[in-house]
Amino acid sequence: MAAPRVVPFVALLLLQRRPVAGRALLGTGSTCPTNGLCRANVQEQTRRQVALLNATAQDLFSLYLKCQGEPFSSESDRLCSPSGIFFPPFHVNRTTERKEVMVAMYKLFAFLNASLGNITRDQEELNPTAKELLDRLHNTTKTTRGLISNLTCLLCKHYNIFQVDVSYGESSKGKSAFKKKQQGCQVLRKYVQVIAQAARVLLPHLSPA
């Protein structure tokens, strides 16, 4: 894995030829911005975004499998096992301090946002007529990006955290069509598992005081 580097967050999303580590800068300077960062009701928005991602994850995975055809439709347990892929560790629980929970959330959804970009690009190439799947991938990405924006606000506003060490998974560029499909189903299957855990753990931390 590449050594951590201080680079802008957007640039990090492009460095996906192999697992990449880096430090996401949540602001443009050496401290958190003081104006224009947070939307109104940011905590409630964050709750809704996590709940929405959790509620739609299984349907997205199922639709993805359907659109890949055989053997993915009938052998998903074997082909989509996520045991061999990188996914950021998620070790927080309901007793973890809220600050650690927010950081873990940021790392998780930054990784997911980059992974969704890979999957969407591949599906636009492999299944350009699968409109429902592509729409769901784009909508999930949009929700994830909004969530990242809100997490940036919460980390800066409440904890003055403006840098987070993040890791991104391997790119599928240059791989065969089969390997692209397999990597996508592995990531989405793991996503279904992790987002359910995240919702159970994180939503109580985001509940109104």
NORKA-V311707 format. One record per residue. RES is the residue in one letter. PSI is psi as a letter, one per 20 degrees, with the letter a starting at -180 (NA if undefined). OMEGA is omega as a letter, one per 40 degrees, with the letter a starting at -180 (* if undefined). Layout:
RES PSI OMEGA
RES PSI OMEGA
//
This chain:
M p a
A q a
A q i
P q i
R q i
V o a
V q i
P q a
F g a
V g i
A h i
L h a
L i a
L i a
L m a
Q k i
R h i
R r i
P p a
V p i
A q i
G a i
R o a
A p i
L o a
L h i
G a a
T i i
G b a
S i i
T r i
C q i
P q a
T i a
N q i
G j a
L g a
C p i
R r i
A q i
N l a
V h a
Q g i
E h i
Q g a
T g i
R g a
R h a
Q g i
V g i
A g i
L g i
L g i
N g a
A h a
T i a
A g a
Q g i
D h i
L g i
F g a
S g i
L h i
Y g i
L g a
K h a
C i i
Q i a
G a i
E q e
P j a
F h a
S h a
S i a
E k a
S h a
D h a
R g a
L h a
C j i
S p a
P j a
S h a
G j a
I q i
F p i
F p a
P p i
P q a
F n a
H j i
V r i
N a a
R i i
T i i
T q i
E q a
R h i
K g i
E h i
V g a
M g i
V g i
A h i
M g a
Y g a
K g a
L g a
F h i
A g i
F g a
L g a
N g i
A g a
S g i
L h i
G g i
N g a
I g a
T g i
R g a
D g a
Q h i
E h i
E g a
L h a
N m a
P i a
T i a
A m a
K g a
E g i
L g a
L h i
D g a
R h i
L g i
H g i
N h i
T g i
T g i
K g i
T g a
T g i
R h i
G h i
L g i
I g i
S g i
N h i
L h i
T g i
C g a
L g a
L g a
C g a
K g a
H h a
Y j a
N k i
I p a
F j i
Q p i
V p i
D p a
V q i
S q a
Y q a
G a a
E p i
S q i
S j a
K p i
G i i
K r i
S r i
A g i
F g a
K h i
K g i
K g a
Q g i
Q h i
G g a
C h i
Q g a
V g a
L h i
R g i
K h i
Y g i
V g a
Q g a
V h a
I h i
A g i
Q g a
A g a
A g i
R g a
V g a
L h a
L g i
P h i
H h a
L j a
S q i
P q a
A NA *
//
